[in-house]
Amino acid sequence: MISSVLILILGFGLPFGYFYFKKNPQFGGKITSSEKRRLRASKNWKGGKFLNLQKTTMELKISGIPGLIKESSRAKKTQNPKSNLKILPFIKKDFQKDGVPKFVWYGHSVLLLQIHNRNLLIDPMFGPDASPVGPIRTKRFSRSSLEIIDMLPDLDAILLTHDHYDHLDFQSIRKLKQKVGRFLVPLGVSRHLENWGIDKNSIQEFDWWDNAGIFDLELTFTPSRHFSGRGLADRAKSLWGGWVIKNQEFAVYWSGDGGYGDHFKEIGEKLGPFDWGFMECGQYNHRWHQIHMYPEEAVQAALDSRVQKAIPVHWGGFSLALHHWKDPIERFVKAASQNKIEFYTPQIGAIVNGNETTYEPWWEALD
Protein backbone atom coordinates (compact mmCIF):
# COMPACT_ATOMS: atom_id res chain seq x y z
CA MET A 1 0.00 0.00 0.00
CA ILE A 2 2.75 2.44 0.98
CA SER A 3 4.71 1.69 -2.18
CA SER A 4 1.59 2.28 -4.31
CA VAL A 5 1.00 5.67 -2.68
CA LEU A 6 4.67 6.57 -3.17
CA ILE A 7 4.52 5.62 -6.83
CA LEU A 8 1.34 7.71 -7.22
CA ILE A 9 2.97 10.74 -5.56
CA LEU A 10 6.10 10.44 -7.68
CA GLY A 11 4.07 9.81 -10.79
CA PHE A 12 2.17 13.07 -10.41
CA GLY A 13 4.66 15.09 -8.36
CA LEU A 14 7.78 14.72 -10.47
CA PRO A 15 6.16 15.82 -13.76
CA PHE A 16 4.50 18.72 -11.95
CA GLY A 17 7.81 19.75 -10.38
CA TYR A 18 9.58 19.50 -13.72
CA PHE A 19 6.94 21.63 -15.44
CA TYR A 20 6.88 24.14 -12.56
CA PHE A 21 10.63 24.76 -12.57
CA LYS A 22 11.07 24.61 -16.34
CA LYS A 23 8.02 26.56 -17.49
CA ASN A 24 7.23 29.04 -14.72
CA PRO A 25 8.19 32.47 -16.16
CA GLN A 26 9.01 33.80 -12.69
CA PHE A 27 12.34 31.98 -12.76
CA GLY A 28 13.49 34.03 -15.73
CA GLY A 29 16.12 32.89 -18.21
CA LYS A 30 18.27 29.82 -17.80
CA ILE A 31 22.03 30.33 -17.84
CA THR A 32 23.62 28.60 -20.80
CA SER A 33 27.14 27.36 -21.49
CA SER A 34 27.71 30.17 -23.97
CA GLU A 35 26.65 32.78 -21.41
CA LYS A 36 28.95 31.27 -18.80
CA ARG A 37 31.83 31.67 -21.23
CA ARG A 38 30.88 35.32 -21.68
CA LEU A 39 30.65 35.97 -17.95
CA ARG A 40 34.09 34.44 -17.38
CA ALA A 41 35.57 37.54 -18.99
CA SER A 42 34.72 39.47 -15.79
CA LYS A 43 37.50 39.60 -13.22
CA ASN A 44 34.76 39.21 -10.59
CA TRP A 45 33.85 35.73 -11.92
CA LYS A 46 35.91 33.11 -10.12
CA GLY A 47 35.41 29.39 -9.74
CA GLY A 48 32.24 29.33 -11.81
CA LYS A 49 30.42 32.20 -10.09
CA PHE A 50 30.62 35.85 -9.10
CA LEU A 51 32.33 36.64 -5.79
CA ASN A 52 32.16 39.58 -3.40
CA LEU A 53 35.21 41.79 -2.91
CA GLN A 54 35.37 40.72 0.75
CA LYS A 55 35.01 37.20 2.06
CA THR A 56 31.29 36.75 2.66
CA THR A 57 29.40 33.85 4.16
CA MET A 58 25.62 33.57 4.18
CA GLU A 59 24.82 29.93 4.82
CA LEU A 60 22.43 29.06 7.62
CA LYS A 61 23.82 26.14 9.60
CA ILE A 62 21.51 23.25 10.46
CA SER A 63 22.31 23.76 14.13
CA GLY A 64 20.83 27.25 13.92
CA ILE A 65 17.46 26.25 12.47
CA PRO A 66 15.73 25.56 15.84
CA GLY A 67 16.70 29.01 17.07
CA LEU A 68 15.49 30.59 13.85
CA ILE A 69 12.11 28.84 14.14
CA LYS A 70 11.74 29.97 17.74
CA GLU A 71 12.66 33.56 16.90
CA SER A 72 10.31 33.53 13.91
CA SER A 73 7.42 32.39 16.08
CA ARG A 74 7.98 35.28 18.51
CA ALA A 75 8.30 37.86 15.72
CA LYS A 76 5.14 37.02 13.76
CA LYS A 77 2.93 39.61 15.45
CA THR A 78 5.18 42.59 14.67
CA GLN A 79 6.82 41.73 11.33
CA ASN A 80 3.92 43.22 9.36
CA PRO A 81 1.90 46.38 10.03
CA LYS A 82 -1.58 45.68 11.36
CA SER A 83 -3.17 47.57 8.48
CA ASN A 84 -2.06 48.11 4.88
CA LEU A 85 0.38 50.96 4.33
CA LYS A 86 -1.04 53.79 2.25
CA ILE A 87 0.64 54.75 -1.04
CA LEU A 88 0.07 58.40 -1.92
CA PRO A 89 -1.39 58.89 -5.42
CA PHE A 90 1.00 59.97 -8.17
CA ILE A 91 0.33 63.55 -9.28
CA LYS A 92 1.85 64.09 -12.72
CA LYS A 93 1.79 67.89 -12.56
CA ASP A 94 4.13 67.75 -9.54
CA PHE A 95 6.60 65.58 -11.47
CA GLN A 96 7.12 67.87 -14.44
CA LYS A 97 10.50 68.19 -16.15
CA ASP A 98 11.54 71.53 -14.69
CA GLY A 99 15.24 70.82 -14.15
CA VAL A 100 14.82 70.20 -10.41
CA PRO A 101 15.88 66.68 -9.25
CA LYS A 102 13.03 64.78 -7.66
CA PHE A 103 12.11 61.28 -6.57
CA VAL A 104 9.28 59.06 -5.38
CA TRP A 105 9.93 56.09 -3.10
CA TYR A 106 7.33 53.33 -3.43
CA GLY A 107 8.35 51.21 -0.46
CA HIS A 108 11.12 48.60 -0.19
CA SER A 109 13.56 49.41 -3.04
CA VAL A 110 11.37 50.92 -5.75
CA LEU A 111 12.42 54.43 -6.76
CA LEU A 112 11.20 56.78 -9.47
CA LEU A 113 13.99 59.32 -10.01
CA GLN A 114 14.07 62.41 -12.21
CA ILE A 115 17.49 63.94 -12.78
CA HIS A 116 18.48 66.26 -15.63
CA ASN A 117 14.88 65.91 -16.86
CA ARG A 118 15.32 62.16 -17.36
CA ASN A 119 12.93 59.70 -15.73
CA LEU A 120 14.64 56.63 -14.30
CA LEU A 121 13.05 53.74 -12.40
CA ILE A 122 15.20 51.66 -10.05
CA ASP A 123 14.37 48.08 -9.01
CA PRO A 124 10.73 48.33 -10.10
CA MET A 125 9.22 45.56 -7.98
CA PHE A 126 5.58 46.72 -7.79
CA GLY A 127 4.23 43.18 -7.42
CA PRO A 128 2.14 41.97 -4.46
CA ASP A 129 4.40 39.07 -3.46
CA ALA A 130 8.17 38.89 -2.90
CA SER A 131 8.09 35.07 -2.84
CA PRO A 132 6.12 34.28 -6.02
CA VAL A 133 7.55 30.76 -6.42
CA GLY A 134 7.78 29.67 -2.79
CA PRO A 135 5.42 27.62 -0.64
CA ILE A 136 5.32 30.50 1.87
CA ARG A 137 4.27 33.82 0.41
CA THR A 138 5.63 37.27 1.34
CA LYS A 139 2.78 39.71 0.85
CA ARG A 140 3.37 43.41 0.27
CA PHE A 141 2.44 45.85 3.04
CA SER A 142 0.45 47.92 0.49
CA ARG A 143 -2.41 46.99 -1.82
CA SER A 144 -2.88 47.53 -5.58
CA SER A 145 0.75 48.50 -6.10
CA LEU A 146 0.88 47.13 -9.66
CA GLU A 147 -1.73 49.70 -10.67
CA ILE A 148 0.80 52.48 -9.98
CA ILE A 149 2.62 51.52 -13.18
CA ASP A 150 -0.33 52.75 -15.26
CA MET A 151 0.01 56.23 -13.72
CA LEU A 152 3.78 56.61 -14.15
CA PRO A 153 5.28 58.87 -16.84
CA ASP A 154 7.22 57.45 -19.75
CA LEU A 155 10.63 56.23 -18.61
CA ASP A 156 14.00 56.83 -20.19
CA ALA A 157 15.50 53.78 -18.48
CA ILE A 158 15.02 51.11 -15.85
CA LEU A 159 18.03 50.35 -13.64
CA LEU A 160 18.33 47.02 -11.85
CA THR A 161 20.67 46.13 -8.98
CA HIS A 162 20.28 42.33 -9.01
CA ASP A 163 17.84 39.57 -9.86
CA HIS A 164 16.24 38.68 -6.50
CA TYR A 165 12.44 38.52 -6.51
CA ASP A 166 12.03 41.53 -4.22
CA HIS A 167 13.88 43.66 -6.82
CA LEU A 168 13.13 42.11 -10.22
CA ASP A 169 9.49 41.15 -10.73
CA PHE A 170 7.98 39.39 -13.74
CA GLN A 171 4.55 41.03 -13.44
CA SER A 172 6.03 44.50 -13.12
CA ILE A 173 8.37 44.12 -16.10
CA ARG A 174 5.50 42.81 -18.21
CA LYS A 175 3.47 45.96 -17.45
CA LEU A 176 6.44 48.33 -17.74
CA LYS A 177 7.98 47.24 -21.02
CA GLN A 178 5.73 49.53 -23.07
CA LYS A 179 6.80 52.56 -21.01
CA VAL A 180 10.59 52.27 -21.10
CA GLY A 181 13.27 52.67 -23.74
CA ARG A 182 16.33 51.09 -22.10
CA PHE A 183 17.26 48.61 -19.39
CA LEU A 184 20.58 49.01 -17.55
CA VAL A 185 21.38 45.83 -15.64
CA PRO A 186 24.19 43.85 -13.99
CA LEU A 187 26.09 41.18 -15.89
CA GLY A 188 23.94 38.09 -16.38
CA VAL A 189 20.56 39.73 -15.76
CA SER A 190 19.77 40.29 -19.43
CA ARG A 191 18.76 36.64 -19.83
CA HIS A 192 15.76 37.13 -17.53
CA LEU A 193 14.50 40.17 -19.41
CA GLU A 194 15.00 38.51 -22.78
CA ASN A 195 13.05 35.49 -21.52
CA TRP A 196 10.19 37.88 -20.69
CA GLY A 197 10.10 39.41 -24.15
CA ILE A 198 12.39 42.43 -23.78
CA ASP A 199 14.37 43.26 -26.92
CA LYS A 200 18.03 42.36 -26.36
CA ASN A 201 19.10 45.54 -28.17
CA SER A 202 17.43 47.68 -25.48
CA ILE A 203 19.44 46.04 -22.66
CA GLN A 204 22.93 47.08 -21.55
CA GLU A 205 24.85 45.00 -19.01
CA PHE A 206 27.40 46.39 -16.54
CA ASP A 207 30.29 44.96 -14.53
CA TRP A 208 31.46 46.67 -11.33
CA TRP A 209 32.91 50.11 -12.10
CA ASP A 210 31.63 50.05 -15.69
CA ASN A 211 30.35 53.49 -16.61
CA ALA A 212 28.52 54.98 -19.54
CA GLY A 213 27.37 58.39 -20.69
CA ILE A 214 23.62 58.06 -21.28
CA PHE A 215 21.05 60.87 -21.67
CA ASP A 216 23.73 63.46 -20.71
CA LEU A 217 24.16 61.56 -17.44
CA GLU A 218 27.13 59.57 -16.20
CA LEU A 219 26.07 56.18 -14.82
CA THR A 220 28.39 53.83 -12.96
CA PHE A 221 27.60 50.36 -11.63
CA THR A 222 29.24 50.00 -8.22
CA PRO A 223 30.14 47.01 -6.00
CA SER A 224 28.02 45.80 -3.13
CA ARG A 225 28.33 42.83 -0.76
CA HIS A 226 25.48 40.51 -1.60
CA PHE A 227 24.56 37.63 -3.94
CA SER A 228 22.06 36.75 -6.69
CA GLY A 229 19.84 33.98 -8.02
CA ARG A 230 16.22 33.14 -8.78
CA GLY A 231 16.27 29.35 -8.88
CA LEU A 232 18.01 26.24 -7.60
CA ALA A 233 20.95 26.32 -9.97
CA ASP A 234 21.81 29.99 -10.64
CA ARG A 235 23.12 31.26 -7.31
CA ALA A 236 25.76 33.96 -7.95
CA LYS A 237 25.47 33.40 -11.71
CA SER A 238 24.63 37.06 -12.29
CA LEU A 239 26.14 40.14 -10.68
CA TRP A 240 24.75 42.47 -8.00
CA GLY A 241 25.61 46.04 -7.04
CA GLY A 242 24.57 49.67 -6.75
CA TRP A 243 24.37 52.71 -9.02
CA VAL A 244 25.85 56.18 -9.21
CA ILE A 245 23.90 58.64 -11.38
CA LYS A 246 25.30 62.12 -11.87
CA ASN A 247 25.77 65.15 -14.04
CA GLN A 248 27.69 68.36 -13.42
CA GLU A 249 25.04 69.72 -11.06
CA PHE A 250 23.74 66.72 -9.09
CA ALA A 251 24.88 63.28 -7.94
CA VAL A 252 22.89 60.31 -6.63
CA TYR A 253 24.15 57.11 -5.03
CA TRP A 254 21.96 54.00 -4.80
CA SER A 255 23.72 51.50 -2.52
CA GLY A 256 21.94 48.35 -3.65
CA ASP A 257 21.49 45.42 -1.28
CA GLY A 258 24.43 44.26 0.76
CA GLY A 259 26.42 44.14 3.94
CA TYR A 260 28.77 46.82 5.22
CA GLY A 261 32.25 46.84 3.71
CA ASP A 262 35.25 48.81 2.50
CA HIS A 263 33.61 49.43 -0.88
CA PHE A 264 31.61 52.37 0.52
CA LYS A 265 34.74 54.43 1.18
CA GLU A 266 36.11 53.52 -2.24
CA ILE A 267 32.88 54.63 -3.92
CA GLY A 268 32.94 57.90 -2.01
CA GLU A 269 36.58 58.54 -2.88
CA LYS A 270 36.16 57.73 -6.58
CA LEU A 271 32.73 59.16 -7.33
CA GLY A 272 31.49 61.24 -4.38
CA PRO A 273 30.29 63.43 -2.86
CA PHE A 274 26.61 62.71 -3.43
CA ASP A 275 23.64 65.01 -2.95
CA TRP A 276 21.35 62.05 -2.26
CA GLY A 277 22.26 58.59 -1.02
CA PHE A 278 19.64 55.84 -0.95
CA MET A 279 20.96 53.36 1.59
CA GLU A 280 19.83 49.77 2.11
CA CYS A 281 18.25 49.57 5.58
CA GLY A 282 16.08 46.57 6.37
CA GLN A 283 15.66 42.77 6.27
CA TYR A 284 18.72 42.19 8.47
CA ASN A 285 19.48 39.48 11.00
CA HIS A 286 22.63 38.38 12.79
CA ARG A 287 22.50 35.12 10.83
CA TRP A 288 22.92 36.91 7.50
CA HIS A 289 24.58 40.09 8.74
CA GLN A 290 27.30 40.01 6.06
CA ILE A 291 24.77 40.50 3.24
CA HIS A 292 22.38 43.01 4.86
CA MET A 293 23.43 46.02 6.93
CA TYR A 294 22.08 47.02 10.31
CA PRO A 295 20.56 50.55 10.26
CA GLU A 296 23.54 51.98 12.16
CA GLU A 297 25.81 50.57 9.46
CA ALA A 298 23.62 52.10 6.76
CA VAL A 299 24.25 55.51 8.32
CA GLN A 300 27.99 54.80 8.51
CA ALA A 301 27.95 53.66 4.89
CA ALA A 302 26.37 56.99 3.94
CA LEU A 303 29.15 58.82 5.79
CA ASP A 304 31.83 56.63 4.21
CA SER A 305 30.51 57.25 0.70
CA ARG A 306 30.25 61.02 1.28
CA VAL A 307 26.48 61.30 1.11
CA GLN A 308 25.03 64.70 1.97
CA LYS A 309 21.40 63.61 2.52
CA ALA A 310 20.57 59.96 3.22
CA ILE A 311 17.32 58.13 2.50
CA PRO A 312 16.75 54.66 4.01
CA VAL A 313 15.28 52.09 1.61
CA HIS A 314 14.67 48.32 1.59
CA TRP A 315 12.02 48.64 4.28
CA GLY A 316 8.30 49.51 4.30
CA GLY A 317 7.38 46.98 1.63
CA PHE A 318 7.87 43.39 2.74
CA SER A 319 8.88 41.38 5.78
CA LEU A 320 11.91 39.35 4.73
CA ALA A 321 13.50 39.19 8.18
CA LEU A 322 12.36 38.79 11.78
CA HIS A 323 12.62 42.35 13.05
CA HIS A 324 9.66 44.64 13.80
CA TRP A 325 8.56 46.33 10.56
CA LYS A 326 9.38 49.76 12.05
CA ASP A 327 12.77 48.76 13.49
CA PRO A 328 14.81 49.81 10.40
CA ILE A 329 13.48 53.36 10.24
CA GLU A 330 13.53 53.95 13.99
CA ARG A 331 17.14 52.85 14.32
CA PHE A 332 18.18 54.72 11.17
CA VAL A 333 16.67 58.02 12.36
CA LYS A 334 18.36 57.66 15.76
CA ALA A 335 21.76 56.87 14.26
CA ALA A 336 21.53 59.60 11.61
CA SER A 337 20.59 62.18 14.25
CA GLN A 338 23.49 61.12 16.48
CA ASN A 339 25.90 61.37 13.56
CA LYS A 340 24.46 64.71 12.42
CA ILE A 341 23.81 63.58 8.86
CA GLU A 342 20.79 65.02 7.05
CA PHE A 343 18.13 62.54 5.96
CA TYR A 344 14.75 62.21 4.28
CA THR A 345 11.90 59.99 5.51
CA PRO A 346 9.16 60.54 2.92
CA GLN A 347 5.81 58.80 2.92
CA ILE A 348 5.39 56.01 0.39
CA GLY A 349 4.46 57.68 -2.89
CA ALA A 350 5.37 61.23 -1.84
CA ILE A 351 7.18 63.41 -4.39
CA VAL A 352 10.37 64.88 -2.98
CA ASN A 353 12.36 67.52 -4.84
CA GLY A 354 15.89 68.78 -4.42
CA ASN A 355 14.82 71.98 -2.71
CA GLU A 356 13.13 70.28 0.25
CA THR A 357 14.13 68.94 3.62
CA THR A 358 11.73 66.15 4.46
CA TYR A 359 11.46 64.59 7.89
CA GLU A 360 8.03 63.14 8.47
CA PRO A 361 7.69 60.36 11.09
CA TRP A 362 4.55 59.04 9.39
CA TRP A 363 5.11 55.51 10.71
CA GLU A 364 4.77 56.55 14.37
CA ALA A 365 0.96 56.68 14.17
CA LEU A 366 0.78 53.13 12.81
CA ASP A 367 0.88 49.76 14.54
C-alpha positions as CSV (number, residue, x, y, z in Angstrom):
1,M,0.0,0.0,0.0
2,I,2.7,2.4,1.0
3,S,4.7,1.7,-2.2
4,S,1.6,2.3,-4.3
5,V,1.0,5.7,-2.7
6,L,4.7,6.6,-3.2
7,I,4.5,5.6,-6.8
8,L,1.3,7.7,-7.2
9,I,3.0,10.7,-5.6
10,L,6.1,10.4,-7.7
11,G,4.1,9.8,-10.8
12,F,2.2,13.1,-10.4
13,G,4.7,15.1,-8.4
14,L,7.8,14.7,-10.5
15,P,6.2,15.8,-13.8
16,F,4.5,18.7,-11.9
17,G,7.8,19.7,-10.4
18,Y,9.6,19.5,-13.7
19,F,6.9,21.6,-15.4
20,Y,6.9,24.1,-12.6
21,F,10.6,24.8,-12.6
22,K,11.1,24.6,-16.3
23,K,8.0,26.6,-17.5
24,N,7.2,29.0,-14.7
25,P,8.2,32.5,-16.2
26,Q,9.0,33.8,-12.7
27,F,12.3,32.0,-12.8
28,G,13.5,34.0,-15.7
29,G,16.1,32.9,-18.2
30,K,18.3,29.8,-17.8
31,I,22.0,30.3,-17.8
32,T,23.6,28.6,-20.8
33,S,27.1,27.4,-21.5
34,S,27.7,30.2,-24.0
35,E,26.7,32.8,-21.4
36,K,29.0,31.3,-18.8
37,R,31.8,31.7,-21.2
38,R,30.9,35.3,-21.7
39,L,30.6,36.0,-17.9
40,R,34.1,34.4,-17.4
41,A,35.6,37.5,-19.0
42,S,34.7,39.5,-15.8
43,K,37.5,39.6,-13.2
44,N,34.8,39.2,-10.6
45,W,33.8,35.7,-11.9
46,K,35.9,33.1,-10.1
47,G,35.4,29.4,-9.7
48,G,32.2,29.3,-11.8
49,K,30.4,32.2,-10.1
50,F,30.6,35.9,-9.1
51,L,32.3,36.6,-5.8
52,N,32.2,39.6,-3.4
53,L,35.2,41.8,-2.9
54,Q,35.4,40.7,0.8
55,K,35.0,37.2,2.1
56,T,31.3,36.7,2.7
57,T,29.4,33.8,4.2
58,M,25.6,33.6,4.2
59,E,24.8,29.9,4.8
60,L,22.4,29.1,7.6
61,K,23.8,26.1,9.6
62,I,21.5,23.2,10.5
63,S,22.3,23.8,14.1
64,G,20.8,27.3,13.9
65,I,17.5,26.3,12.5
66,P,15.7,25.6,15.8
67,G,16.7,29.0,17.1
68,L,15.5,30.6,13.8
69,I,12.1,28.8,14.1
70,K,11.7,30.0,17.7
71,E,12.7,33.6,16.9
72,S,10.3,33.5,13.9
73,S,7.4,32.4,16.1
74,R,8.0,35.3,18.5
75,A,8.3,37.9,15.7
76,K,5.1,37.0,13.8
77,K,2.9,39.6,15.5
78,T,5.2,42.6,14.7
79,Q,6.8,41.7,11.3
80,N,3.9,43.2,9.4
81,P,1.9,46.4,10.0
82,K,-1.6,45.7,11.4
83,S,-3.2,47.6,8.5
84,N,-2.1,48.1,4.9
85,L,0.4,51.0,4.3
86,K,-1.0,53.8,2.2
87,I,0.6,54.7,-1.0
88,L,0.1,58.4,-1.9
89,P,-1.4,58.9,-5.4
90,F,1.0,60.0,-8.2
91,I,0.3,63.6,-9.3
92,K,1.8,64.1,-12.7
93,K,1.8,67.9,-12.6
94,D,4.1,67.7,-9.5
95,F,6.6,65.6,-11.5
96,Q,7.1,67.9,-14.4
97,K,10.5,68.2,-16.2
98,D,11.5,71.5,-14.7
99,G,15.2,70.8,-14.1
100,V,14.8,70.2,-10.4
101,P,15.9,66.7,-9.3
102,K,13.0,64.8,-7.7
103,F,12.1,61.3,-6.6
104,V,9.3,59.1,-5.4
105,W,9.9,56.1,-3.1
106,Y,7.3,53.3,-3.4
107,G,8.3,51.2,-0.5
108,H,11.1,48.6,-0.2
109,S,13.6,49.4,-3.0
110,V,11.4,50.9,-5.8
111,L,12.4,54.4,-6.8
112,L,11.2,56.8,-9.5
113,L,14.0,59.3,-10.0
114,Q,14.1,62.4,-12.2
115,I,17.5,63.9,-12.8
116,H,18.5,66.3,-15.6
117,N,14.9,65.9,-16.9
118,R,15.3,62.2,-17.4
119,N,12.9,59.7,-15.7
120,L,14.6,56.6,-14.3
121,L,13.1,53.7,-12.4
122,I,15.2,51.7,-10.1
123,D,14.4,48.1,-9.0
124,P,10.7,48.3,-10.1
125,M,9.2,45.6,-8.0
126,F,5.6,46.7,-7.8
127,G,4.2,43.2,-7.4
128,P,2.1,42.0,-4.5
129,D,4.4,39.1,-3.5
130,A,8.2,38.9,-2.9
131,S,8.1,35.1,-2.8
132,P,6.1,34.3,-6.0
133,V,7.6,30.8,-6.4
134,G,7.8,29.7,-2.8
135,P,5.4,27.6,-0.6
136,I,5.3,30.5,1.9
137,R,4.3,33.8,0.4
138,T,5.6,37.3,1.3
139,K,2.8,39.7,0.8
140,R,3.4,43.4,0.3
141,F,2.4,45.9,3.0
142,S,0.4,47.9,0.5
143,R,-2.4,47.0,-1.8
144,S,-2.9,47.5,-5.6
145,S,0.8,48.5,-6.1
146,L,0.9,47.1,-9.7
147,E,-1.7,49.7,-10.7
148,I,0.8,52.5,-10.0
149,I,2.6,51.5,-13.2
150,D,-0.3,52.8,-15.3
151,M,0.0,56.2,-13.7
152,L,3.8,56.6,-14.1
153,P,5.3,58.9,-16.8
154,D,7.2,57.4,-19.8
155,L,10.6,56.2,-18.6
156,D,14.0,56.8,-20.2
157,A,15.5,53.8,-18.5
158,I,15.0,51.1,-15.9
159,L,18.0,50.4,-13.6
160,L,18.3,47.0,-11.8
161,T,20.7,46.1,-9.0
162,H,20.3,42.3,-9.0
163,D,17.8,39.6,-9.9
164,H,16.2,38.7,-6.5
165,Y,12.4,38.5,-6.5
166,D,12.0,41.5,-4.2
167,H,13.9,43.7,-6.8
168,L,13.1,42.1,-10.2
169,D,9.5,41.2,-10.7
170,F,8.0,39.4,-13.7
171,Q,4.5,41.0,-13.4
172,S,6.0,44.5,-13.1
173,I,8.4,44.1,-16.1
174,R,5.5,42.8,-18.2
175,K,3.5,46.0,-17.5
176,L,6.4,48.3,-17.7
177,K,8.0,47.2,-21.0
178,Q,5.7,49.5,-23.1
179,K,6.8,52.6,-21.0
180,V,10.6,52.3,-21.1
181,G,13.3,52.7,-23.7
182,R,16.3,51.1,-22.1
183,F,17.3,48.6,-19.4
184,L,20.6,49.0,-17.6
185,V,21.4,45.8,-15.6
186,P,24.2,43.8,-14.0
187,L,26.1,41.2,-15.9
188,G,23.9,38.1,-16.4
189,V,20.6,39.7,-15.8
190,S,19.8,40.3,-19.4
191,R,18.8,36.6,-19.8
192,H,15.8,37.1,-17.5
193,L,14.5,40.2,-19.4
194,E,15.0,38.5,-22.8
195,N,13.0,35.5,-21.5
196,W,10.2,37.9,-20.7
197,G,10.1,39.4,-24.1
198,I,12.4,42.4,-23.8
199,D,14.4,43.3,-26.9
200,K,18.0,42.4,-26.4
201,N,19.1,45.5,-28.2
202,S,17.4,47.7,-25.5
203,I,19.4,46.0,-22.7
204,Q,22.9,47.1,-21.6
205,E,24.9,45.0,-19.0
206,F,27.4,46.4,-16.5
207,D,30.3,45.0,-14.5
208,W,31.5,46.7,-11.3
209,W,32.9,50.1,-12.1
210,D,31.6,50.0,-15.7
211,N,30.3,53.5,-16.6
212,A,28.5,55.0,-19.5
213,G,27.4,58.4,-20.7
214,I,23.6,58.1,-21.3
215,F,21.1,60.9,-21.7
216,D,23.7,63.5,-20.7
217,L,24.2,61.6,-17.4
218,E,27.1,59.6,-16.2
219,L,26.1,56.2,-14.8
220,T,28.4,53.8,-13.0
221,F,27.6,50.4,-11.6
222,T,29.2,50.0,-8.2
223,P,30.1,47.0,-6.0
224,S,28.0,45.8,-3.1
225,R,28.3,42.8,-0.8
226,H,25.5,40.5,-1.6
227,F,24.6,37.6,-3.9
228,S,22.1,36.8,-6.7
229,G,19.8,34.0,-8.0
230,R,16.2,33.1,-8.8
231,G,16.3,29.3,-8.9
232,L,18.0,26.2,-7.6
233,A,21.0,26.3,-10.0
234,D,21.8,30.0,-10.6
235,R,23.1,31.3,-7.3
236,A,25.8,34.0,-7.9
237,K,25.5,33.4,-11.7
238,S,24.6,37.1,-12.3
239,L,26.1,40.1,-10.7
240,W,24.8,42.5,-8.0
241,G,25.6,46.0,-7.0
242,G,24.6,49.7,-6.8
243,W,24.4,52.7,-9.0
244,V,25.8,56.2,-9.2
245,I,23.9,58.6,-11.4
246,K,25.3,62.1,-11.9
247,N,25.8,65.2,-14.0
248,Q,27.7,68.4,-13.4
249,E,25.0,69.7,-11.1
250,F,23.7,66.7,-9.1
251,A,24.9,63.3,-7.9
252,V,22.9,60.3,-6.6
253,Y,24.2,57.1,-5.0
254,W,22.0,54.0,-4.8
255,S,23.7,51.5,-2.5
256,G,21.9,48.3,-3.6
257,D,21.5,45.4,-1.3
258,G,24.4,44.3,0.8
259,G,26.4,44.1,3.9
260,Y,28.8,46.8,5.2
261,G,32.3,46.8,3.7
262,D,35.3,48.8,2.5
263,H,33.6,49.4,-0.9
264,F,31.6,52.4,0.5
265,K,34.7,54.4,1.2
266,E,36.1,53.5,-2.2
267,I,32.9,54.6,-3.9
268,G,32.9,57.9,-2.0
269,E,36.6,58.5,-2.9
270,K,36.2,57.7,-6.6
271,L,32.7,59.2,-7.3
272,G,31.5,61.2,-4.4
273,P,30.3,63.4,-2.9
274,F,26.6,62.7,-3.4
275,D,23.6,65.0,-3.0
276,W,21.4,62.0,-2.3
277,G,22.3,58.6,-1.0
278,F,19.6,55.8,-0.9
279,M,21.0,53.4,1.6
280,E,19.8,49.8,2.1
281,C,18.2,49.6,5.6
282,G,16.1,46.6,6.4
283,Q,15.7,42.8,6.3
284,Y,18.7,42.2,8.5
285,N,19.5,39.5,11.0
286,H,22.6,38.4,12.8
287,R,22.5,35.1,10.8
288,W,22.9,36.9,7.5
289,H,24.6,40.1,8.7
290,Q,27.3,40.0,6.1
291,I,24.8,40.5,3.2
292,H,22.4,43.0,4.9
293,M,23.4,46.0,6.9
294,Y,22.1,47.0,10.3
295,P,20.6,50.5,10.3
296,E,23.5,52.0,12.2
297,E,25.8,50.6,9.5
298,A,23.6,52.1,6.8
299,V,24.3,55.5,8.3
300,Q,28.0,54.8,8.5
301,A,28.0,53.7,4.9
302,A,26.4,57.0,3.9
303,L,29.1,58.8,5.8
304,D,31.8,56.6,4.2
305,S,30.5,57.2,0.7
306,R,30.3,61.0,1.3
307,V,26.5,61.3,1.1
308,Q,25.0,64.7,2.0
309,K,21.4,63.6,2.5
310,A,20.6,60.0,3.2
311,I,17.3,58.1,2.5
312,P,16.8,54.7,4.0
313,V,15.3,52.1,1.6
314,H,14.7,48.3,1.6
315,W,12.0,48.6,4.3
316,G,8.3,49.5,4.3
317,G,7.4,47.0,1.6
318,F,7.9,43.4,2.7
319,S,8.9,41.4,5.8
320,L,11.9,39.4,4.7
321,A,13.5,39.2,8.2
322,L,12.4,38.8,11.8
323,H,12.6,42.3,13.0
324,H,9.7,44.6,13.8
325,W,8.6,46.3,10.6
326,K,9.4,49.8,12.0
327,D,12.8,48.8,13.5
328,P,14.8,49.8,10.4
329,I,13.5,53.4,10.2
330,E,13.5,54.0,14.0
331,R,17.1,52.9,14.3
332,F,18.2,54.7,11.2
333,V,16.7,58.0,12.4
334,K,18.4,57.7,15.8
335,A,21.8,56.9,14.3
336,A,21.5,59.6,11.6
337,S,20.6,62.2,14.3
338,Q,23.5,61.1,16.5
339,N,25.9,61.4,13.6
340,K,24.5,64.7,12.4
341,I,23.8,63.6,8.9
342,E,20.8,65.0,7.1
343,F,18.1,62.5,6.0
344,Y,14.7,62.2,4.3
345,T,11.9,60.0,5.5
346,P,9.2,60.5,2.9
347,Q,5.8,58.8,2.9
348,I,5.4,56.0,0.4
349,G,4.5,57.7,-2.9
350,A,5.4,61.2,-1.8
351,I,7.2,63.4,-4.4
352,V,10.4,64.9,-3.0
353,N,12.4,67.5,-4.8
354,G,15.9,68.8,-4.4
355,N,14.8,72.0,-2.7
356,E,13.1,70.3,0.3
357,T,14.1,68.9,3.6
358,T,11.7,66.2,4.5
359,Y,11.5,64.6,7.9
360,E,8.0,63.1,8.5
361,P,7.7,60.4,11.1
362,W,4.6,59.0,9.4
363,W,5.1,55.5,10.7
364,E,4.8,56.6,14.4
365,A,1.0,56.7,14.2
366,L,0.8,53.1,12.8
367,D,0.9,49.8,14.5
